[in-house]
Amino acid sequence: MDVSAATKRGVGQPVTITAPDFAARLEQVTPGDTAKGMFFNGVLDAVAKLAGPEAPAICLAAAGEKRKFIDFFNYPIGTFLHLAFTAVELICEKGGTLEDGFFRLGAQATSDFLATGVGKTLLLLAGKDPGRLIAALPGAYKTAVSYGERKAEVIEKGAYRLTVRRDFMPGPYHEGVLDAVVRAMGVADVKVVGTPLGLLDVQYDIRWTLPSEGGRS
């Protein structure tokens, strides 16, 4: 991928991060905070679809990188923040708010991942039960990132709560992730609401209606 494409944007100016909490999130990062390359590549693939074919190169340049990542290698989360926040700015240039941009990025990246062999295996193991997949998320994250704590609990039938602590991405991004996870199982009427508990802490309530339930949640 040609990073020189970053100079072709407009008058060649770099993307300005307008998210007001970007610097504050970045300040919380420590050297041991890492994530698997598949998350980085997910952002690159998603932003290409949402903001155009030159967008990945612009994001890589903003993150100080020249090429895509190796899926199962660990990379600094600070690099991911530069990559993802730049991607959202590019998405928003096509229209919409930052919140919309983060949601769309999270949803698209997750949909793309679930279409891979690994993603299809996860869906197969979960069967037709979205709650089963959500309950498995805390354990899955432990294998993919070095930071944060996640706890899943049942609220009622068709409703789960996922509490996430010390995760560096804004709430709307994970709302998009969770929305895509549930919809990938053929579920209708999905609603994900994130309630901030702190800068890096969010509680997500996830509700859905199965097609066979005839509109009952």
LINQUI-V908762 format. One record per pair of residues at least 4 apart in sequence whose C-alpha atoms are under 7 Angstrom apart, sorted by the first residue. I is the first residue (numbers start at 1). J is the second residue. If there is no record, write none. Layout:
# LINQUI-V908762
i = [I I]
j = [J J]
This chain:
# LINQUI-V908762
i = [1 1 2 3 3 3 3 3 5 5 5 6 6 6 7 8 15 17 17 17 21 22 23 24 25 26 29 29 33 33 33 33 34 34 34 34 34 34 35 35 35 35 35 35 35 36 36 36 36 36 36 36 37 37 37 37 37 37 37 37 38 38 38 39 40 40 40 41 41 41 42 42 42 43 43 43 43 44 44 45 46 46 46 46 47 47 47 47 47 47 48 48 48 48 50 51 51 51 51 54 55 56 57 58 59 59 59 59 60 60 60 60 61 61 62 62 63 63 63 76 77 78 79 80 81 82 83 84 85 86 87 88 88 88 88 88 89 91 92 92 92 92 96 96 97 98 99 99 100 101 102 102 102 103 103 103 103 103 104 104 105 105 106 106 106 106 106 107 107 107 107 107 108 109 110 110 110 110 111 111 112 113 114 114 115 115 116 117 118 119 120 121 122 123 126 126 128 129 130 130 130 131 131 132 133 134 135 136 137 138 138 138 139 140 141 142 148 148 148 149 149 149 150 150 150 150 151 151 151 152 152 152 152 153 153 153 154 154 154 155 155 155 158 158 158 158 159 159 159 160 160 160 161 161 161 162 162 162 163 163 163 164 164 164 165 165 165 166 166 167 167 168 169 171 171 171 172 173 174 175 175 175 175 176 177 178 179 179 179 180 182 183 183 187 187 187 187 188 188 188 188 189 189 190 190 190 191 191 191 192 192 192 192 193 193 193 194 194 194 194 195 195 195 196 196 196 197 197 197 198 208 209 209 209 209]
j = [57 67 57 57 58 60 61 66 54 57 58 57 58 61 12 12 86 85 86 89 25 26 27 28 168 78 33 78 76 77 146 147 74 75 76 77 145 146 74 75 76 77 144 145 146 71 72 73 74 75 144 145 41 69 70 71 72 73 74 75 42 71 72 43 44 69 80 45 68 69 46 109 113 47 84 105 109 48 56 49 50 105 108 109 51 52 55 56 87 105 52 53 55 56 91 55 90 91 94 58 59 60 61 62 63 83 86 87 64 65 66 83 65 66 82 83 79 82 83 80 81 82 83 84 85 86 87 88 89 90 91 92 98 101 102 105 93 101 96 97 98 101 100 101 101 102 103 172 104 105 106 172 173 107 172 173 175 176 108 176 109 173 110 173 174 176 177 111 176 177 179 180 112 113 114 177 180 181 115 180 116 119 119 120 119 120 120 121 122 123 124 125 126 127 132 133 185 133 134 182 185 135 160 136 137 152 152 140 141 142 150 151 143 144 145 146 165 166 167 164 165 166 162 163 164 165 162 163 164 160 161 162 163 160 161 162 159 160 161 159 160 161 207 208 209 217 206 207 208 205 206 207 204 205 206 203 204 205 202 203 204 201 202 203 200 201 202 200 201 200 201 200 173 175 194 202 176 177 178 179 192 193 194 180 181 182 183 190 192 184 187 187 188 208 209 210 211 208 209 210 211 208 209 207 208 209 206 207 208 204 205 206 207 204 205 206 202 203 204 205 202 203 204 201 202 203 201 202 203 202 217 213 215 216 217]
